[in-house]
Amino acid sequence: MSQESMQASIGRAQRYIDEHAGPVARTPMRQRYHFMGPCGWINDPNGLIYYKGQYHYFYQFNPFSSFWGKMHWGHAVSDDLVHFRSLPIALAPSEAYDDHEQGGCFSGSAIEKDGKLYLIYTGTANRGDGLEQTQNVAVSEDGVHFRKYEGNPVLCAPEGVKPDCFRDPKVWEHDGSYYMVCGVQKGDRGQALLYRSPDLLHWEFFNVLLESRGELGYMWECPDFFELGGKWVFICSPMGMGDRKVVYFVGDFDYRTGVFCPRSQGEVDWGLDFYAPQTFLDANGRRIMVGWANGWQWMTQFKDWGPTYHDGWCGSLTLPREVTLSDDGLLSCRPVGELSLLARDEGSMPRLRLAGGEDAKIEAGDGVAFRLSFDIDLRASDCSSFDLLLRQGGGRQVVCTFDLEHAQLRLCRDGSDGWSRGASRSTLDLCGRDKLDVTVYSDQSSIEVFADNGTNVHSMNVFAPSSQNGVSVRSHGGPLALEDVSWCGMADAPIQ
């Protein structure tokens, strides 16, 4: 009955999607080229994988409401990381271990084994003693239709770990063995637990990969662990750290002992709307990252914050980013090159010079969906700061401030759309530099700013109408010099 029960759940969800996706697609705040679900609520990207010649996106999905609810796994594929085609729901709540109203099929990852596609995910249930989370497996022969393993769950919370805080497995293979890292809460501290398996079905505890000493939150969600540039990178989304949404550690790892020795740490994205990123390798060996373009601190306010709830949807994913390590060991995240497939009406100027107090308009696409890039000539700029003003109109705007005097970047949406509030801040490395590169991607309801070769990123949602489409630059306290200024409009790429 297990497979029949899941197929019945998927069928109900697909009928709802077929009825509502069309009207939802026509609502005014829908993203134009960022990935979205066909309707309803989405959050964490799950199971990102390049499988049989296609990019597969799975994602946390409540098709029945634009608010968080019983979780399914949505599914879409792409040939180019830009244009996506929606597939049937991959996983739906159907079993005693994943069929709770405040649970379902929570986050996880995907891996190929013997030509089959395996999904490893967290099931959330309540057997009368409170919420309980376990790790479970589903398998597909064709990458579209999945069957839950009859021996689920394959892993339960160990002693000392809160049963409802054991989730988000990330799985990989090495030398014929399989490894899984899970995020947990133990006491009042976050941990990442490492497991090992010969077959993806039978797991044993290996080691505590990393843990908080009290300074890094009480629960580590959506852990990721991968090799990059001869080093190992651990990423998690810690709960209880305020504005710190996603942190990373770079260090060394020993497969013999399961010991990870971090040497440095940093912030993946400083913006207010970036959470639960997951990475994967593509056919070219690139490490690609995608995140959820929202954050849990806003969840209780979604019904009153922004217009999308009333339009039958909520949530999108960030642009796919290629992840590398910089020369000084920082994590660098830059938009993938395939986004150039969407470029329209390109323009450029070799230089832009402004006196103190002067401003200049930039005609970037339609001022809503566009890409804008430039280099700050730090030697020729003697201003204390300058503002890049985005989505201007009707007395409202988003202000991206480059404070050259204090080496800070600030992205502020106060007064941007009538309800959004908040600013993100980060430090810029300007010491001994001649130039600093900046790239901005704007879409209907989001802005992503990439600075300093992708080591300084800010992602933020802004629900401004299309009439707010002004873009300009304003210098403060002295002359500003920008080099290699280029822009283009971004064509629509709705999910099919």
Secondary structure as GFF3:
##gff-version 3
##sequence-region A 1 496
A	DSSP	alpha_helix	2	25	.	.	.	ID=ss1
A	DSSP	beta_strand	40	51	.	.	.	ID=ss2
A	DSSP	beta_strand	54	62	.	.	.	ID=ss3
A	DSSP	beta_strand	72	78	.	.	.	ID=ss4
A	DSSP	beta_strand	84	91	.	.	.	ID=ss5
A	DSSP	beta_strand	104	113	.	.	.	ID=ss6
A	DSSP	beta_strand	116	126	.	.	.	ID=ss7
A	DSSP	beta_strand	131	140	.	.	.	ID=ss8
A	DSSP	beta_strand	147	148	.	.	.	ID=ss9
A	DSSP	beta_strand	155	156	.	.	.	ID=ss10
A	DSSP	beta_strand	166	174	.	.	.	ID=ss11
A	DSSP	beta_strand	177	186	.	.	.	ID=ss12
A	DSSP	beta_strand	189	197	.	.	.	ID=ss13
A	DSSP	beta_strand	204	211	.	.	.	ID=ss14
A	DSSP	beta_strand	219	228	.	.	.	ID=ss15
A	DSSP	beta_strand	231	239	.	.	.	ID=ss16
A	DSSP	beta_strand	247	254	.	.	.	ID=ss17
A	DSSP	beta_strand	259	267	.	.	.	ID=ss18
A	DSSP	beta_strand	275	281	.	.	.	ID=ss19
A	DSSP	beta_strand	287	292	.	.	.	ID=ss20
A	DSSP	three_ten_helix	296	301	.	.	.	ID=ss21
A	DSSP	three_ten_helix	308	311	.	.	.	ID=ss22
A	DSSP	beta_strand	313	314	.	.	.	ID=ss23
A	DSSP	beta_strand	321	325	.	.	.	ID=ss24
A	DSSP	beta_strand	331	335	.	.	.	ID=ss25
A	DSSP	three_ten_helix	337	342	.	.	.	ID=ss26
A	DSSP	beta_strand	343	354	.	.	.	ID=ss27
A	DSSP	beta_strand	359	361	.	.	.	ID=ss28
A	DSSP	beta_strand	370	377	.	.	.	ID=ss29
A	DSSP	beta_strand	385	393	.	.	.	ID=ss30
A	DSSP	beta_strand	396	403	.	.	.	ID=ss31
A	DSSP	beta_strand	408	412	.	.	.	ID=ss32
A	DSSP	beta_strand	423	427	.	.	.	ID=ss33
A	DSSP	beta_strand	435	443	.	.	.	ID=ss34
A	DSSP	beta_strand	446	451	.	.	.	ID=ss35
A	DSSP	beta_strand	456	461	.	.	.	ID=ss36
A	DSSP	beta_strand	470	476	.	.	.	ID=ss37
A	DSSP	beta_strand	480	490	.	.	.	ID=ss38
###
